[in-house]
Amino acid sequence: MNKLNKLKLILKKLKSVVIAYSGGLDSTFLLKMAIDTLGKDNVLAVTARSETYPSSEYKEAKRQAKMIGARHITIHTKELDIKNFKDNPVNRCYYCKSELFKKLTDLKSEYRLNSVADGTNFDDLKDVRYGRLAAKEIGVKSPLLEAKIGKDDIRKFSKVLQLPTWNKPSFACLASRFPFYDNITKEGLNIVERAEEYLRSLGFRQVRVRLHKDIARLEFYKNDFSRILNDRIRDKIVRKLKDIGFKYITFDLEGYRTGSMHEAVIDKR
């Protein structure tokens, strides 16, 4: 049995589902497959808004959900009110996901649906994912993971389905820009969001602005390095990011990589 057919069987067993929907590659593919398999009346897409989720991502999620024809609602989460999240321990995602999944479970009951699902995929097992513990505790399903569908599979299937997210770069919540144990603040989230939006406006498809006190550590795809070293572009970036609030602007020679903040924690061990 191929992976796509296995996914359809997994979704059919759910019968009806609330999907944690961010508008990214994984959750958009899952939402499309769920609607095609179960019918739109048996699927509810839920997007959570908070300071850790950029406005541009939210607007895109709304557009994608409308394009797919999904029932889509927005809820608000308050991660910064959760001390165990705000203090930014290594397992901070556990506390964020616990709040989110509890809200989705309440919606499951309210809308009389059978299950809650997220877009965790098979490749996510390669990375540190503390939110997985919250999902298991609350009974959240991960159909893509169960079907052993990874990132490359999702891009391939999404392209066939003509989903515009098929080549969308990976995204993680803005809290991931803070070194562990540095408090996550609304002000810090805001300047990171503004800085990344500006860099994307210059044509960089993937970028991370890691916040080290008053230092911005910039991560780009390696094939963008030559553009960063262009005097005109570099000067524009420095001026803008200093206007936003950074004192020092640094360029990470290792380039973009997921989970780079975990490197410092691993080194301490």
FENTA-V831124 format. One record per residue. N is the residue number from 0. RES is the residue in three letters. SS is DSSP state (alpha for helix, beta for strand, coil for the rest). Layout:
BEGIN
N:RES:SS, N:RES:SS
END
This chain:
BEGIN
0:MET:coil, 1:ASN:coil, 2:LYS:alpha, 3:LEU:alpha, 4:ASN:alpha, 5:LYS:alpha, 6:LEU:alpha, 7:LYS:alpha, 8:LEU:alpha, 9:ILE:alpha, 10:LEU:alpha, 11:LYS:alpha, 12:LYS:alpha, 13:LEU:alpha, 14:LYS:coil, 15:SER:coil, 16:VAL:beta, 17:VAL:beta, 18:ILE:beta, 19:ALA:beta, 20:TYR:coil, 21:SER:coil, 22:GLY:coil, 23:GLY:coil, 24:LEU:alpha, 25:ASP:alpha, 26:SER:alpha, 27:THR:alpha, 28:PHE:alpha, 29:LEU:alpha, 30:LEU:alpha, 31:LYS:alpha, 32:MET:alpha, 33:ALA:alpha, 34:ILE:alpha, 35:ASP:alpha, 36:THR:alpha, 37:LEU:alpha, 38:GLY:coil, 39:LYS:alpha, 40:ASP:alpha, 41:ASN:alpha, 42:VAL:beta, 43:LEU:beta, 44:ALA:beta, 45:VAL:beta, 46:THR:beta, 47:ALA:beta, 48:ARG:beta, 49:SER:coil, 50:GLU:coil, 51:THR:coil, 52:TYR:coil, 53:PRO:coil, 54:SER:alpha, 55:SER:alpha, 56:GLU:alpha, 57:TYR:alpha, 58:LYS:alpha, 59:GLU:alpha, 60:ALA:alpha, 61:LYS:alpha, 62:ARG:alpha, 63:GLN:alpha, 64:ALA:alpha, 65:LYS:alpha, 66:MET:alpha, 67:ILE:alpha, 68:GLY:coil, 69:ALA:coil, 70:ARG:beta, 71:HIS:beta, 72:ILE:beta, 73:THR:beta, 74:ILE:beta, 75:HIS:beta, 76:THR:coil, 77:LYS:coil, 78:GLU:alpha, 79:LEU:alpha, 80:ASP:alpha, 81:ILE:coil, 82:LYS:alpha, 83:ASN:alpha, 84:PHE:alpha, 85:LYS:alpha, 86:ASP:coil, 87:ASN:coil, 88:PRO:coil, 89:VAL:coil, 90:ASN:coil, 91:ARG:alpha, 92:CYS:alpha, 93:TYR:alpha, 94:TYR:alpha, 95:CYS:alpha, 96:LYS:alpha, 97:SER:alpha, 98:GLU:alpha, 99:LEU:alpha, 100:PHE:alpha, 101:LYS:alpha, 102:LYS:alpha, 103:LEU:alpha, 104:THR:alpha, 105:ASP:alpha, 106:LEU:alpha, 107:LYS:alpha, 108:SER:alpha, 109:GLU:alpha, 110:TYR:coil, 111:ARG:coil, 112:LEU:coil, 113:ASN:coil, 114:SER:beta, 115:VAL:beta, 116:ALA:beta, 117:ASP:coil, 118:GLY:coil, 119:THR:coil, 120:ASN:coil, 121:PHE:alpha, 122:ASP:alpha, 123:ASP:alpha, 124:LEU:alpha, 125:LYS:alpha, 126:ASP:coil, 127:VAL:coil, 128:ARG:coil, 129:TYR:coil, 130:GLY:alpha, 131:ARG:alpha, 132:LEU:alpha, 133:ALA:alpha, 134:ALA:alpha, 135:LYS:alpha, 136:GLU:alpha, 137:ILE:alpha, 138:GLY:coil, 139:VAL:coil, 140:LYS:beta, 141:SER:coil, 142:PRO:alpha, 143:LEU:alpha, 144:LEU:alpha, 145:GLU:alpha, 146:ALA:coil, 147:LYS:coil, 148:ILE:coil, 149:GLY:coil, 150:LYS:alpha, 151:ASP:alpha, 152:ASP:alpha, 153:ILE:alpha, 154:ARG:alpha, 155:LYS:alpha, 156:PHE:alpha, 157:SER:alpha, 158:LYS:alpha, 159:VAL:alpha, 160:LEU:coil, 161:GLN:coil, 162:LEU:coil, 163:PRO:alpha, 164:THR:alpha, 165:TRP:alpha, 166:ASN:alpha, 167:LYS:coil, 168:PRO:coil, 169:SER:coil, 170:PHE:coil, 171:ALA:coil, 172:CYS:coil, 173:LEU:alpha, 174:ALA:alpha, 175:SER:alpha, 176:ARG:alpha, 177:PHE:beta, 178:PRO:coil, 179:PHE:coil, 180:TYR:coil, 181:ASP:coil, 182:ASN:coil, 183:ILE:coil, 184:THR:coil, 185:LYS:alpha, 186:GLU:alpha, 187:GLY:alpha, 188:LEU:alpha, 189:ASN:alpha, 190:ILE:alpha, 191:VAL:alpha, 192:GLU:alpha, 193:ARG:alpha, 194:ALA:alpha, 195:GLU:alpha, 196:GLU:alpha, 197:TYR:alpha, 198:LEU:alpha, 199:ARG:alpha, 200:SER:alpha, 201:LEU:coil, 202:GLY:coil, 203:PHE:coil, 204:ARG:coil, 205:GLN:coil, 206:VAL:beta, 207:ARG:beta, 208:VAL:beta, 209:ARG:beta, 210:LEU:beta, 211:HIS:beta, 212:LYS:coil, 213:ASP:coil, 214:ILE:beta, 215:ALA:beta, 216:ARG:beta, 217:LEU:beta, 218:GLU:beta, 219:PHE:beta, 220:TYR:coil, 221:LYS:alpha, 222:ASN:alpha, 223:ASP:alpha, 224:PHE:alpha, 225:SER:alpha, 226:ARG:alpha, 227:ILE:alpha, 228:LEU:coil, 229:ASN:coil, 230:ASP:alpha, 231:ARG:alpha, 232:ILE:alpha, 233:ARG:alpha, 234:ASP:alpha, 235:LYS:alpha, 236:ILE:alpha, 237:VAL:alpha, 238:ARG:alpha, 239:LYS:alpha, 240:LEU:alpha, 241:LYS:alpha, 242:ASP:alpha, 243:ILE:alpha, 244:GLY:coil, 245:PHE:coil, 246:LYS:coil, 247:TYR:beta, 248:ILE:beta, 249:THR:beta, 250:PHE:beta, 251:ASP:coil, 252:LEU:coil, 253:GLU:coil, 254:GLY:coil, 255:TYR:coil, 256:ARG:coil, 257:THR:coil, 258:GLY:coil, 259:SER:coil, 260:MET:coil, 261:HIS:alpha, 262:GLU:alpha, 263:ALA:alpha, 264:VAL:alpha, 265:ILE:alpha, 266:ASP:alpha, 267:LYS:alpha, 268:ARG:coil
END
